[in-house]
């Protein structure tokens, strides 16, 4: 099932986003991947505010979410994902350079699946990303399903 999971990477640092994607490929994670430059772009995709991009129903998604981003930060993105009935089961892995225990607790309280501190060394960064690959092989990630209203 993990082959079908679409990975959504939201990171305003192009270098970190590229390193994440490169590290995933090196770790054998060949899942379809979409990169978003800030939290607002990711929310536009998830909430289908952009006509040319659509969240595919019955497709499992995994979000790799940076914490510190312009426009909409990772905490607000996490809050909106976890408060939406169609998206709340989407796993969200926080990837941040922040190791503040209060921030980590807040993210878990809001419903993140995991919190990973971004290592400074690219070699160690690759090791951290490999753990995401292990997660993908071990976890059953539920597909997104739209709740039907009476009018539909």
N, C-alpha and C positions, 0 to 999 in steps of 0.2 A: 504493500500500500504506500510506502514512503516515496516511491518513484513518482507518484501523482501529486505530491505536495508541492504547491507553488510557494516559493520563499520570497517574502516582501522585505526588502532591506531599506530602512529609512535612516539616513545619516547625511548630515549637511557637509561633512568633511569628505571631499571626493577621494582623498587618499585612503581614508579608512574604509569607505564603501568599496573602492577598488581592491583593497587588501582583503576585505571580507570575501568578495566574490572570487578572487584569485586563490585564497586559502581554501574555500569550499571546493573548487575544482581540484586542487592538489590533494584534498582529503577524499576525493572520489564522490563528492556530492554534486551530482549533475542535474539536480532538479531545476525546473524552470525558475528563473529569478527575475524579479523586477526591482529596480532601484529608484528610490524617491529621495529628492534633495532636501526635503524638510517635512515636518509633521503635517502641514497643510496639504501638500501634494498627496501624501498617503491617505489622509482623511477624504480628500476629493475622490480618490479611487475607491476606497472602501464604501463610501456613501453615495457613489455613482453621481457625483456632481459634474464630472467631465463626460460629455456625450460620446467621446471616442474610446473611452476605457470603461470596461464593465467587469465587475466582479462576477465570476462564473459560478452559478449555482451548482451544488453537488461536487464542488472542488474543495479539497482541503488546502488551507493556507497556514503558513507559519510566518509570524512577523518578527524580524530582528530589528529592534528599535533603539536608536540612540536617545540619550536623555536630553542633552543640551543641543537644541536646534532652534533656529530663528522661526518666527511667525507662530508656530505652535510647537511647544516643547513635548518631549516624550511622555511626561507625566499626564499632560492633558490628552494626548493621543490615546494612551492606555486607558484613561478614565472614560473616554468616549467609546472606545471599542468594547470595554467590559460592561458599559451601561446599555448597549444596544442589544435587543433580544436576538437578532440574527447573527451577531458577531461575537457575543460574549464567550463562546466556546473556542474561538480562534486562539491558539497558543501564542503568547507574546513573550519573547526573550529580550530582556533589556541588556543592551551592550553599551557600557558607559565607562569612562575613565574615573568616574566618581565612586569612591568606596565609603562614602558617608553612611554610617549605619541607619541614621534616620531616613535618608532617601531610599535606601534599600528596603527598610520596613514599610515605607509608604508604598513603594511599587508592589510589594507582596500583598499589602492590604488592599490595593486596588485590583489585584487579580493577575499579576504577571506570573508566568509559568516558571521563569527562572531569571536570575540576575547575574550577569557575568561582567566582571571588571575587565576592561580592555587592557591587555598587557602592552607595555611600551615597546618591548622587543618583538619585531616581526616574527621571529621563530616561535616565541611563546604565543603570539597571536594566532598563528596557525594551529597550535595545540588546542587553544580554546575553541576555535572553529571546528576542529575535528570532533569535539564533544557534542557539537550541534548535530553532526552526522550520526553519532551514536544515538542521540535523542530521536532522530528521524527513523532509525531502524528499530528502536524499541517501543516507541509510542504509537498508539492508534490516534491519529489526528482526525477529528470529525470534519466532515465536509460542511460548507456553508449551506444552509437551507433557509429560504425565505419563509417567514410566517405568512400564512394566507389570511386575508381579511375577508369579510362577507362580500365585499364588492368585487373580488377577484375570482 
